[in-house]
Amino acid sequence: MNSLAHPHSRFTPAVQDPDGPRELVILGSTGSIGTQAIDVVLRNPDRFRVVALSAAGGRVGLLAEQAVALGVHTVAVADPAAERPLREALAAKAGGAPLPRVLAGPEAATELAALECHSVLNGITGSIGLAPTLAALRAGRVLVLANKESLIVGGPLVKAAARPGQIVPVDSEHAALFQALAGGTRAEVRKLVVTASGGPFRTRTREQLAGVTPAEALAHPTWAMGPVVTINSATLVNKGLEVIEAHLLYDVPFDRIEVVVHPQSVVHSMVEFTDGSTLAQASPPDMRMPIALGLGWPDRVPDAAPGCDWTKAATWEFFPLDDEAFPAVELAREVGTLGGTAPAVFNAANEECVDAFLKGALPFTGIVDTVAKVVAEHGAPAAGTSLTVEDVLQAEHWARARARELAAG
C-alpha cells in the first residue's frame, strides 16, 4: 500500500516540534471543526499554540474573539468585504494589545497553510479547501485533514504532493480506521468497514423518502453539523464521500471497503484482518476526540473527550445498508473507480442539488438521482489523462451549471 495516512508511517514535518507547545494553523476556525479544535487547544496550552486562523468571513466577531484569545499573529478571511469589519472587531476586542496581521481574499487561506508551523488543520468545508491542502503538503507540514472534499476532488494531486504519513485524518470514521490499522500490518488487512448512523431516515424505503422535507432532513439524530453535511448524512452522500476518502487514504480497493449502518454512532469504523479478527474503535460521538488525535499524533491528548461509560447497560446495533433506498454509496464507488474529474463532478453536483432541495426546488430523492445524471453525462476520463487543478475547477463549474439546469427543469 502507498498509504497517505497509516499509523505505521510517521512523517517528520519540515518544522520540528519546539521545546514548547506544538505550533498550529487552523483553517475554518469559526466552523464546527474549528471551534472544537480551539476548545482542545485552550484546554491544553502546554501542548498546542495556534499561530494563525482563517475563516470564510461570515462571523468576524467570533473570529476576532478567537484570534485575541489565542494570541495569533495572522488572521485571514476569504471574503474581501469582511476585512474592514474584522479589523474593527479585532481592535474592539484587543483592548490595546498588538493586533494580528490580517489577510483577505480567496487565496488567504492558502497563504496561511504554508506558514511556518508544525501542523495545519484544514477544517474548511467544500472543495475550496484543495489549494490550502496542497499548499500545506508542499510546505512540508503535517496535514490534519477534516476537509475530505479536497482529497476526493483532487485525489491524484494530493497523492502526488503528500509523503507517507503526512496526512492524519479527522473524520471520525477515518480516525477510527487510522487507529484500528495499528493492530496489524498492511498485508494483513482484509477489509475496511465504515460505519454510518443511517441518518434520520434509515428505516424508510425509497418510496417513503420521496416526501421528506428540508426540516426533517436537517434533524440529524446524533451529530450537530452544518446544513450541507447534515443533508449529505441523510442521503448517505457523506458516506459515499468517505468511501472514496478511505480508498485514497489507505490504498484499499473499493471492493474491500464496506459500509454498515450503526445508529448509535459509538463504533466509528472497523478493520477486518485476514485471520478473521475485527478491530473496532469506539467512543461516544464527540469530534474533539479525533480532532485531538490529529493535532497530537503520534501522542494522545488525555481527556480530549469523555469515554464510554461501561457501568451502564448499552446496546450497539448493526444493519446492512439499503442500497435501493440510499444509492449514494454505490454511486460513489462508481465515481471513485472512474477517477479523474468524476469525483469533483459528483461533489459539486451534489452541493448544488442540496441547495436546490433546501430551497424546495428538488425532492429529497431527486438529490442523488440528479447527481447520477450529471455524473453519467460527464462520462469517464480519457485513458492516460493526468489531473490538474484547472481540470478540477472546470469540471466543478460544468457540474454545478448542469445540476442547476436539471434541478430547474
C-alpha positions in Angstrom: 0.0 0.0 0.0 1.1 3.6 -0.7 -0.9 5.0 2.2 -1.3 8.7 2.6 -2.4 8.0 6.2 -1.3 5.0 8.2 -0.3 4.7 11.8 2.9 2.8 10.9 4.1 5.7 8.7 5.3 8.6 10.8 6.0 11.8 8.9 8.7 14.2 10.1 7.5 17.8 9.3 9.7 20.4 7.9 9.2 22.4 11.1 10.2 20.2 14.1 8.4 20.3 17.4 9.9 23.1 19.6 10.6 22.6 23.2 7.4 24.4 23.9 3.8 23.8 22.5 3.3 22.5 19.0 2.5 25.4 16.7 -0.7 25.1 14.6 -2.5 26.8 11.8 -6.3 26.3 11.9 -8.3 26.8 8.7 -12.0 27.2 9.0 -11.8 28.3 12.6 -15.4 29.5 13.0 -16.9 26.3 11.8 -17.8 23.2 13.8 -14.4 21.5 13.4 -12.5 24.8 14.0 -14.4 25.8 17.2 -14.0 22.3 18.7 -10.3 22.3 17.8 -9.8 25.6 19.6 -11.6 24.1 22.6 -9.0 21.3 22.6 -6.2 23.8 22.3 -7.4 26.1 25.1 -7.6 23.1 27.4 -4.1 22.1 26.5 -2.0 25.2 26.4 1.2 23.3 27.3 0.7 21.1 24.2 -0.5 23.5 21.5 -0.2 27.1 20.3 -2.2 28.5 17.4 -0.2 30.9 15.3 -2.8 31.7 12.6 -6.5 31.4 11.9 -8.7 31.6 8.7 -12.4 31.7 8.1 -14.8 32.5 5.3 -15.7 35.9 6.8 -19.3 35.5 7.8 -18.6 35.5 11.6 -16.0 38.2 12.1 -16.9 38.7 15.7 -16.2 35.1 16.6 -13.0 35.1 14.5 -11.7 38.2 16.3 -12.6 36.7 19.7 -10.7 33.5 18.8 -7.7 35.5 17.5 -7.4 37.6 20.6 -7.9 34.6 23.0 -5.2 32.6 21.2 -2.8 35.4 20.6 -2.3 34.5 16.9 0.0 36.5 14.7 -2.1 36.3 11.5 -5.8 36.1 10.7 -7.3 35.6 7.2 -10.8 35.9 5.7 -11.8 34.6 2.3 -14.4 37.4 1.7 -12.6 40.7 1.0 -15.6 42.6 2.2 -15.1 41.1 5.6 -11.6 42.7 6.0 -12.7 46.0 7.4 -15.3 44.6 9.9 -12.7 42.1 11.0 -10.1 44.8 11.7 -12.7 46.8 13.6 -13.7 43.7 15.7 -10.1 42.9 16.4 -9.4 46.5 17.6 -12.5 46.4 19.8 -11.6 43.1 21.5 -7.8 43.5 21.7 -8.0 46.2 24.4 -4.9 48.0 23.2 -2.8 44.8 22.7 -0.9 44.4 19.4 -3.2 43.4 16.6 -2.5 40.4 14.3 -1.7 40.7 10.6 -4.9 40.5 8.5 -5.1 38.8 5.1 -8.2 38.9 2.9 -9.3 37.2 -0.3 -9.8 33.8 -1.8 -6.0 33.0 -1.6 -5.6 34.0 2.0 -6.2 30.5 3.5 -3.7 29.0 1.0 -1.1 31.5 2.1 -1.7 30.6 5.8 -1.4 26.9 5.0 2.2 27.4 4.0 3.2 29.4 7.1 5.9 28.1 9.4 4.3 25.7 11.9 4.2 22.0 12.7 0.6 21.1 11.7 -2.2 22.6 9.6 -5.7 21.7 10.5 -7.8 22.1 7.3 -11.4 22.4 8.6 -12.7 24.3 5.6 -16.0 23.0 4.1 -16.1 22.2 0.4 -13.6 21.7 -2.5 -12.3 25.3 -2.0 -10.0 23.5 0.6 -8.0 21.9 -2.2 -5.5 24.7 -2.7 -4.8 25.0 1.1 -4.4 21.2 1.3 -1.8 21.2 -1.5 0.0 24.3 0.0 0.3 22.6 3.4 1.7 19.4 1.9 4.1 21.1 -0.4 5.4 23.2 2.5 6.2 20.0 4.4 3.6 20.5 7.2 1.6 17.7 8.9 -1.9 18.0 7.4 -4.6 17.3 9.9 -7.4 16.8 7.4 -11.1 17.4 8.1 -11.7 18.8 4.6 -12.5 15.5 2.9 -13.6 17.2 -0.3 -10.1 18.4 -1.1 -8.8 14.8 -1.1 -11.8 13.5 -3.0 -11.8 16.0 -5.8 -8.0 16.3 -6.1 -7.0 12.7 -5.3 -4.1 12.3 -7.7 -2.9 15.8 -6.9 -2.9 15.2 -3.2 -1.3 11.8 -3.5 1.5 13.3 -5.6 2.1 16.1 -3.1 1.9 14.0 0.1 4.6 11.8 1.6 3.7 8.6 3.6 2.2 9.5 6.9 2.0 13.2 6.2 -1.9 13.2 6.5 -3.7 12.5 9.7 -7.4 12.3 9.1 -10.0 14.0 11.4 -13.3 12.5 10.2 -14.4 10.2 13.0 -14.6 7.2 10.6 -11.1 7.7 9.2 -9.6 8.5 12.6 -11.2 5.1 13.7 -9.7 3.3 10.7 -6.3 5.0 11.4 -6.3 3.7 14.9 -7.6 0.2 14.1 -5.0 -0.2 11.4 -2.3 0.0 14.1 -3.4 -3.5 15.1 -1.8 -5.3 12.1 0.5 -4.9 9.1 -0.7 -3.6 5.8 -0.6 -7.1 4.2 -2.9 -8.4 7.0 -5.8 -6.0 6.2 -8.8 -7.8 4.6 -11.4 -5.0 4.5 -12.3 -1.7 5.9 -15.8 -1.4 7.5 -17.1 2.2 7.6 -20.0 2.8 9.9 -22.9 5.1 9.1 -25.5 6.4 11.6 -28.0 5.9 8.8 -29.3 9.5 9.4 -32.9 10.3 10.4 -34.4 8.0 7.7 -32.5 4.8 8.0 -35.7 2.6 8.3 -37.5 4.2 5.4 -38.0 2.8 1.9 -37.3 4.8 -1.2 -41.0 5.4 -1.7 -41.2 6.8 1.9 -38.3 9.1 1.2 -39.9 10.9 -1.7 -41.9 13.4 0.6 -39.1 14.2 3.0 -38.9 17.9 3.9 -35.8 20.0 4.5 -36.7 20.4 8.2 -36.9 16.6 8.6 -33.6 16.1 6.8 -31.8 18.7 8.9 -32.8 16.9 12.1 -29.9 14.5 12.5 -30.3 12.1 15.4 -26.7 12.0 16.5 -24.4 14.8 15.2 -24.7 18.6 15.1 -23.3 19.7 11.8 -23.7 22.3 9.1 -26.7 22.1 6.7 -24.8 20.6 3.7 -23.1 17.9 5.8 -26.3 17.2 7.6 -28.3 16.7 4.3 -25.3 14.6 3.0 -25.7 12.4 6.1 -29.4 12.0 5.4 -28.9 11.0 1.8 -25.7 9.0 2.7 -23.8 11.0 0.1 -21.4 11.8 3.0 -20.8 8.1 3.5 -20.1 7.7 -0.2 -17.5 10.5 0.0 -16.0 8.8 3.0 -15.6 5.5 1.0 -13.7 7.4 -1.7 -11.6 9.1 1.0 -10.8 5.7 2.7 -9.7 4.3 -0.7 -7.4 7.3 -1.2 -6.0 7.5 2.3 -5.4 3.8 2.9 -4.9 2.4 -0.7 -7.6 -0.3 -0.2 -9.6 -1.3 -3.3 -13.3 -0.3 -3.3 -14.5 -3.9 -3.2 -12.8 -4.2 0.2 -14.5 -1.2 1.7 -17.8 -2.0 3.2 -20.5 0.3 4.8 -22.6 -0.8 7.7 -25.4 1.1 9.4 -24.8 1.7 13.2 -27.4 4.0 14.6 -25.7 4.6 18.0 -22.6 6.1 16.3 -20.3 4.7 19.1 -18.3 2.3 16.9 -16.8 4.8 14.4 -15.4 2.2 12.0 -13.6 -1.2 11.9 -10.8 -3.1 10.2 -11.1 -6.8 9.5 -7.9 -8.7 9.2 -7.1 -11.8 7.2 -7.3 -14.1 10.2 -11.0 -13.1 10.7 -10.3 -10.8 13.6 -12.0 -7.3 13.5 -10.7 -4.3 15.5 -13.2 -1.5 16.2 -12.6 2.0 17.6 -15.4 3.0 20.0 -16.2 6.3 21.8 -19.2 8.5 22.4 -20.0 10.7 19.4 -17.7 13.7 20.1 -15.5 15.2 17.4 -13.0 16.5 20.0 -11.5 13.0 20.2 -10.5 12.6 16.6 -9.5 16.3 16.4 -7.2 15.9 19.4 -5.7 12.7 17.9 -4.9 14.6 14.7 -3.4 17.6 16.5 -1.3 15.5 18.9 -0.3 12.5 16.8 1.6 10.3 17.5 0.7 11.1 21.1 -2.8 11.1 22.5 -4.2 14.1 24.3 -5.5 13.0 27.8 -9.2 13.7 28.5 -9.8 15.0 25.0 -13.4 13.8 25.2 -15.4 11.5 27.5 -15.1 7.8 27.0 -17.7 5.1 27.1 -19.4 4.5 30.4 -19.1 0.8 31.0 -21.1 0.9 34.2 -24.3 1.4 32.2 -26.0 -1.2 30.0 -25.9 -0.4 26.3 -26.9 -2.0 23.0 -25.0 -1.5 19.8 -26.8 -2.4 16.6 -25.5 -3.0 13.1 -27.6 -3.3 9.9 -26.8 -3.8 6.2 -27.1 -0.7 4.0 -30.2 -0.5 1.9 -28.7 0.4 -1.5 -32.1 0.8 -3.1 -33.3 3.5 -0.7 -29.8 5.0 -0.4 -28.0 4.6 -3.8 -25.4 7.3 -3.0 -22.7 4.9 -1.7 -22.8 2.7 -4.7 -22.7 5.8 -7.0 -19.7 7.0 -5.1 -17.9 3.7 -5.7 -18.5 4.0 -9.4 -17.3 7.6 -9.3 -14.2 6.7 -7.3 -13.4 3.9 -9.8 -13.8 6.3 -12.7 -11.3 8.7 -11.1 -10.1 11.8 -12.9 -12.6 14.7 -12.6 -15.5 12.4 -11.9 -15.3 12.8 -8.0 -15.2 16.6 -8.5 -18.3 16.4 -10.6 -20.0 14.2 -8.1 -19.2 16.5 -5.2 -20.0 19.8 -7.0 -23.3 18.5 -8.4 -24.3 17.2 -5.0 -23.7 20.6 -3.4 -26.0 22.3 -6.0 -28.7 19.6 -5.6 -28.6 20.0 -1.8 -29.1 23.8 -2.2 -32.0 23.1 -4.6 -33.6 20.7 -2.1 -33.3 23.2 0.7 -35.0 25.8 -1.4 -37.8 23.4 -2.3 -36.8 23.1 -5.9 -35.9 19.4 -5.8 -37.4 16.4 -3.9 -35.2 14.5 -1.4 -34.7 11.5 -3.7 -34.0 13.9 -6.5 -30.7 14.9 -4.9 -28.8 11.7 -5.7 -30.9 11.0 -8.8 -29.8 14.3 -10.3 -26.2 13.8 -9.2 -26.2 10.4 -11.0 -27.5 12.1 -14.2 -24.7 14.7 -14.1 -22.1 12.0 -13.5 -23.4 9.9 -16.4 -23.3 12.9 -18.7 -19.7 13.7 -17.6 -18.5 10.2 -18.5 -15.2 8.5 -17.9 -11.9 10.4 -18.3 -9.7 9.7 -21.3 -7.2 6.9 -20.7 -3.8 8.2 -19.5 -5.1 11.7 -18.8 -3.3 13.5 -15.9 -5.2 15.7 -13.5 -4.6 19.4 -12.9 -6.2 21.9 -10.5 -7.6 23.7 -13.6 -9.2 20.4 -14.7 -10.9 20.1 -11.3 -12.1 23.7 -11.4 -13.5 23.4 -14.9 -15.3 20.1 -14.1 -16.8 21.6 -11.0 -18.0 24.7 -12.9 -19.7 22.5 -15.5 -21.2 20.1 -13.0 -22.7 23.0 -10.9 -24.2 24.6 -14.0 -25.6 21.3 -15.3 -27.0 20.3 -11.9 -28.8 23.7 -11.6 -30.3 23.2 -15.1 -31.6 19.7 -14.2 -32.9 20.8 -10.9 -34.8 23.7 -12.5 -36.1 21.6 -15.4 
